[in-house]
Amino acid sequence: MRSTFAVLAAIIISASSAKALESNATAWSPLPPGELWKKVGDFCGLPSWDPAVENCVLSADGKHRTSKFFGGAARTEAELEDWSDANRSFRWKNTSSSSGSVANYHGQVSVTADGQGSVLKWTAGYEANGVPDAQAQSLIDSAIYRTLCVGGPLLCAAPQSSNKAAEIISIEGASVNSTPISLRGHLRRPDATGPFPAVVLLHGCAGGPESLDQNWGPRIAAWGYVTLTV
């Protein structure tokens, strides 16, 4: 009888536990693995390759980071769980986030050789928090896709993206109070020999660049175009 109750209790606990979800994306780079790892292997180096991150503050022991995002007070705090220069990979877990749609977020970034270039893989495991699983997964899928496949300078594997890899650019300017600002963008050039017309795409403050790439990228693939984050 006691064992029966134990089994029933385990079933109830399992049924009430949050479902583990996973998202991942793979991006290709013409850089050798060592050079790509130098760009992405810094635990607090996100601003140099994630266009959504404005700055990152690293703790004295190098194991905790606080990332602040453009466009407001959104931030994420994370703890480094493992870092391997030999394997070109690191793992982390988010300890707090201004986005409450997911919980128990664990991520991993790894770089491996691929022919003459290299491949970066981003894998995330998490649970939905207060929203349906599908909504939580769509949120994380979109965030990773935007970082690697649209916003970032890498070229994602088909069918995730058919666009040419981007170059990170910045346009310097001054705001109304004379404080210097910098618009960050991503330039995509056609493969053929130019000259070509150029198009600047601006998404609204409530949107993201991926919808512009998906809707307009195929139509202007023969042109050069810039997606600016404002």
Disulfide bonds with the S-S distance in Angstrom:
Cys44-Cys56 1.91
Cys149-Cys156 2.02
